[in-house]
Amino acid sequence: MMIVVRLFPKDDLDISWDRVLKNVEKISNKDCTPLYASVREEEEFMSIIYDVRDIDAFADVLLEQIPSTANSERTRTITLLKPVFFPAPAGRPRLLQRYQVAIRVVSEEVRDVFNDTVHLDYPEDLFPTYAAYSFGEDDILLSMLTVSRERIRTFVREKIESQEGVLGVDVGRISMSKRIAPTEFWKNYRESRYLFKPSEGYEDSDFTELAFLEGAFVKELR
C-alpha cells in the first residue's frame, strides 16, 4: 500500500526537508521504501509518500526513525489504496505546475466517482499522474499536472465537482517535490500500476523529475 506521512517540523520546514533528503537510508527498511517527498504551497508540513509492504515494520519507521531524522514535532498518516498511475501525453506543454486534488464523496458513490474521474477525457495541458482511494480526511486523492491554477480550477469545477455524490474538492499547489526512491524501483512501481500502457500519443515519464528538468518550480532547484 501507499502511505503518506505528513511531518510537522519543530523548527524550520526547509531544515526538515534537507535532513530527510540527506538521510533517506535512516527512514527506510526492506519493507518500507520512501518514494518521493513534497511540500504543498502555504502549508507548514512536508509529506513523504511510502510504499509499505509490512505495516508493523512501517510502525517502527514512523515511531522511531522519522521523528529524530526529520526533527518533527508530530506526524499524520494517510493511507492510499489501489493507486493507479498514468502515462504522460506526448504533446504536453513543457512548463507545468503540480497540484494535489483531494475529493470528498458520499460513501455509496466513492467507487463510481473514482472510476469516472480516472477515465475522464483529460486534455494535454491538464492530466493526472496518479490517483488513489484516500482513507483519512478525504476519499480520493489525485496528483495532477497543468499549466496554471486557473486551468485546474475550471476543470475541477466542470468535471469533478459536478459528479453525483461529490461533497467537496480541495486543490493545492505542490511547491516542492523530489523523487527519493531508487530509479529502477520507482520505474517498476509506476509501470506495474499503470491504468493503461503507454501507446501512440503517450510516453513513460517520471513525473517527480519533470519539474526539475523543465524548470516549473524555482523553489525546487536548490
C-alpha positions as CSV (number, residue, x, y, z in Angstrom):
1,M,0.0,0.0,0.0
2,M,1.0,3.6,-0.3
3,I,1.1,5.7,2.9
4,V,1.5,9.4,3.1
5,V,3.4,10.7,6.2
6,R,2.9,14.4,6.9
7,L,5.7,15.8,9.0
8,F,5.2,18.9,11.1
9,P,8.7,20.2,12.0
10,K,9.7,21.6,15.3
11,D,11.6,24.4,13.6
12,D,12.1,25.5,10.0
13,L,10.4,23.4,7.3
14,D,13.5,23.8,5.0
15,I,15.7,22.3,7.6
16,S,13.5,19.2,8.0
17,W,13.3,18.9,4.2
18,D,17.1,18.9,3.9
19,R,17.5,16.5,6.8
20,V,15.1,14.0,5.2
21,L,16.8,14.1,1.8
22,K,20.2,13.7,3.3
23,N,19.2,10.7,5.5
24,V,16.9,8.7,3.4
25,E,18.5,5.4,4.5
26,K,17.5,6.1,8.1
27,I,13.8,6.3,7.3
28,S,13.8,3.2,5.0
29,N,14.0,-0.5,5.5
30,K,13.4,-3.6,3.3
31,D,9.6,-3.4,3.8
32,C,9.2,0.4,3.6
33,T,10.5,2.4,0.7
34,P,10.1,6.2,0.6
35,L,9.0,7.1,-3.0
36,Y,9.2,10.8,-3.0
37,A,8.8,13.9,-0.8
38,S,6.8,17.0,-1.4
39,V,5.7,20.3,0.1
40,R,2.3,21.9,-0.6
41,E,2.1,25.6,-1.0
42,E,1.1,27.6,2.1
43,E,1.3,24.5,4.4
44,E,3.7,24.1,7.3
45,F,4.3,20.4,6.7
46,M,6.2,18.2,4.3
47,S,5.0,14.8,3.0
48,I,6.8,11.6,2.4
49,I,5.0,9.0,0.2
50,Y,5.9,5.4,1.1
51,D,5.5,2.0,-0.5
52,V,4.7,-0.2,2.6
53,R,4.8,-3.9,2.4
54,D,4.7,-4.6,6.2
55,I,2.7,-2.3,8.4
56,D,4.4,-3.4,11.6
57,A,7.8,-2.6,10.0
58,F,6.4,0.8,9.0
59,A,5.3,1.5,12.6
60,D,8.9,1.2,13.6
61,V,10.0,3.7,11.0
62,L,7.2,6.1,11.9
63,L,7.7,6.0,15.6
64,E,11.4,5.7,15.9
65,Q,13.3,6.8,12.7
66,I,11.2,9.6,11.3
67,P,10.9,11.9,14.3
68,S,14.6,12.0,15.0
69,T,15.7,12.2,11.4
70,A,13.2,15.0,10.4
71,N,13.2,16.7,13.8
72,S,9.4,16.6,13.6
73,E,7.0,17.7,16.3
74,R,4.2,15.5,15.2
75,T,3.1,13.4,12.2
76,R,-0.1,12.4,10.5
77,T,-0.6,9.4,8.2
78,I,-2.9,8.9,5.2
79,T,-3.5,5.5,3.6
80,L,-3.7,5.3,-0.2
81,L,-5.2,2.1,-1.6
82,K,-5.5,0.8,-5.1
83,P,-3.3,3.5,-6.6
84,V,-3.2,3.9,-10.4
85,F,-0.6,5.8,-12.4
86,F,-0.9,7.5,-15.8
87,P,1.5,7.8,-18.7
88,A,2.1,11.4,-20.0
89,P,0.6,12.8,-23.1
90,A,3.5,13.1,-25.6
91,G,2.3,16.6,-26.7
92,R,2.1,18.0,-23.2
93,P,3.4,21.6,-22.5
94,R,7.0,21.7,-21.3
95,L,6.3,24.0,-18.3
96,L,3.8,22.5,-15.9
97,Q,2.7,23.1,-12.3
98,R,1.9,20.2,-9.9
99,Y,-1.3,20.1,-7.9
100,Q,-2.9,17.8,-5.3
101,V,-6.7,17.3,-5.7
102,A,-8.5,15.9,-2.7
103,I,-12.1,14.8,-3.2
104,R,-14.7,14.1,-0.5
105,V,-17.6,11.9,-1.6
106,V,-20.7,10.3,0.0
107,S,-19.8,6.7,0.8
108,E,-22.0,4.9,-1.7
109,E,-20.6,6.9,-4.6
110,V,-16.9,6.7,-3.9
111,R,-16.2,3.8,-6.3
112,D,-18.2,5.4,-9.1
113,V,-16.6,8.8,-8.6
114,F,-13.1,7.3,-8.6
115,N,-13.8,5.3,-11.8
116,D,-15.4,8.2,-13.6
117,T,-12.5,10.6,-12.5
118,V,-9.7,8.3,-13.7
119,H,-11.4,7.8,-17.0
120,L,-12.2,11.4,-17.8
121,D,-11.1,12.8,-21.1
122,Y,-8.1,14.7,-20.0
123,P,-6.6,17.4,-22.3
124,E,-2.8,17.5,-23.0
125,D,-2.4,20.6,-20.8
126,L,-4.0,19.1,-17.7
127,F,-3.7,15.4,-16.7
128,P,-3.3,13.2,-13.7
129,T,-0.1,11.5,-12.7
130,Y,-1.7,9.1,-10.1
131,A,-5.0,8.6,-8.3
132,A,-5.9,6.5,-5.2
133,Y,-8.5,5.9,-2.7
134,S,-7.6,8.0,0.4
135,F,-8.6,6.8,3.8
136,G,-8.3,9.8,6.0
137,E,-10.0,13.2,5.9
138,D,-10.6,12.7,2.1
139,D,-11.9,9.9,0.0
140,I,-10.0,10.2,-3.3
141,L,-6.6,11.8,-3.9
142,L,-5.1,12.8,-7.3
143,S,-1.8,14.2,-8.3
144,M,-2.2,16.4,-11.4
145,L,0.0,18.5,-13.7
146,T,-1.3,21.5,-15.5
147,V,-0.3,24.9,-17.0
148,S,-2.0,27.2,-14.4
149,R,-4.1,27.4,-11.3
150,E,-7.0,28.8,-13.3
151,R,-6.9,25.9,-15.7
152,I,-7.2,23.3,-13.0
153,R,-9.9,25.2,-11.1
154,T,-12.1,25.4,-14.2
155,F,-11.5,21.7,-14.9
156,V,-12.3,20.6,-11.3
157,R,-15.4,22.7,-11.2
158,E,-16.8,21.4,-14.5
159,K,-15.6,17.8,-14.5
160,I,-15.2,16.7,-10.8
161,E,-17.4,18.8,-8.5
162,S,-20.3,18.2,-10.9
163,Q,-20.3,14.5,-10.4
164,E,-23.1,12.9,-8.3
165,G,-22.1,12.3,-4.7
166,V,-19.1,14.7,-4.6
167,L,-19.3,16.8,-1.4
168,G,-16.3,19.0,-1.9
169,V,-12.9,19.3,-3.6
170,D,-9.7,20.9,-2.4
171,V,-6.9,21.9,-4.8
172,G,-3.4,22.7,-3.5
173,R,-0.3,23.5,-5.5
174,I,2.8,21.5,-4.8
175,S,5.7,23.9,-4.4
176,M,8.5,21.3,-3.9
177,S,8.7,17.7,-5.0
178,K,11.6,15.2,-5.3
179,R,11.8,11.5,-6.0
180,I,13.8,9.7,-3.4
181,A,13.2,6.1,-4.4
182,P,15.9,4.3,-6.5
183,T,15.3,5.0,-10.2
184,E,14.6,1.4,-11.2
185,F,12.4,0.7,-8.2
186,W,10.3,3.8,-9.0
187,K,10.1,2.9,-12.7
188,N,8.9,-0.6,-12.0
189,Y,6.5,0.7,-9.3
190,R,4.8,3.1,-11.7
191,E,4.7,0.7,-14.6
192,S,3.1,-2.1,-12.5
193,R,0.2,0.2,-11.6
194,Y,-0.4,2.0,-14.9
195,L,-4.1,2.4,-15.7
196,F,-3.2,1.8,-19.3
197,K,0.1,1.1,-21.0
198,P,1.7,3.9,-23.0
199,S,0.8,3.7,-26.7
200,E,1.0,6.2,-29.6
201,G,0.4,9.7,-28.2
202,Y,1.7,8.8,-24.7
203,E,5.1,8.3,-23.2
204,D,6.5,6.9,-19.9
205,S,7.7,9.9,-17.9
206,D,9.0,10.2,-14.3
207,F,6.6,13.0,-13.2
208,T,8.5,13.6,-10.0
209,E,11.5,14.7,-12.1
210,L,9.6,16.7,-14.6
211,A,9.6,20.0,-12.8
212,F,13.4,19.7,-12.0
213,L,14.2,19.0,-15.6
214,E,12.0,21.6,-17.2
215,G,12.1,24.5,-14.8
216,A,8.5,24.5,-13.5
217,F,9.3,25.2,-9.9
218,V,12.1,27.7,-8.9
219,K,12.0,26.6,-5.3
220,E,12.8,23.1,-6.2
221,L,16.1,23.9,-7.9
222,R,18.3,24.2,-4.8
